[in-house]
Amino acid sequence: MRHERTFKAQGARLVAGVDEVGRGALAGPVSVGIAVVDLERQKPLAGVKDSKLLSPAERERLDPLVRRWSVASAVGHASAQEIDSLGIIAALRLAGTRAWQDILAAGVTPDLVLLDGSHNWLSPAGQLSLFDEPVLEAGCDAPVHTKIKADMQCLSVAAASVIAKVERDKMMRQLHGEYPDFGWDINKGYATALHRDVLRAAGPTPYHRVSWRLLGGELLDVGLSGGDESAEDEAGIED
């Protein structure tokens, strides 16, 4: 937690690591994990690293350890329908807000947020226009610090990525029971050849992001540059 501890000079004690998964998938929710660490008392947790670098079995083993180790942890989700309605950035903010509210409900108020990536999509958007629908839940009002590849360099963010990945994967396995032909138990909703072939033959399900060009070549390009998973994970071949 070397990077997290640099914030002690600013008077911070509770740092919330934040990471998202599912941004580039064709189906299923986008999910945001939060893991809060105490800079005064927290000790490192062995074996935790960016979820993309862990096997499914390792993630499953670490998930309960991360949740017990964290001062507080939560995962929020935004559905495919919400992604279609709001757009991916607003959906990320919605999922993050849901996780943030769970952290506050647990009686924990982080001093700041460490967010993977270069863009702060977590803080509430600016002034609403006349055509915007108001967000009913208060969003994250703590200072947000972004860091590229934080999931590979910061334990709090890596921990958030683990719990988000495990929870979203579980959801996709459950959805696989409704639509087994798409192979969501394996590809978790990403654009594998099998997933696209079945989509081409059968059409989208209620869990597909129908506002996206599901079979357009540029869709995969957008997913691969989304920043939340590696190219292998975006292509659905991670596990």
Buried (B, 14 or more C-beta within 10 A) or exposed (E): BEBBBEBEEEEBBBBBBBBBBBBBBBBBBBBBBBBBBBBEEBEEBEEBBBBBEBEEEBBBBBBEBBBEBBBBBBBBBBBBBBBBBBEBEBBBBBBBBBBBBBBBEEEBEBBBBBBBBEEBBBBEEEEEEEEEEEBEEEBBEBBBBBBEEBBBBBBBBBBBBBBBBBBBBEBBEEBBEEBEBBBBBBBBBBBBEBBBBBBEEEEBBEBBBBBBEBBEEEBBEBBBEBBBBEEEBBBBEBB
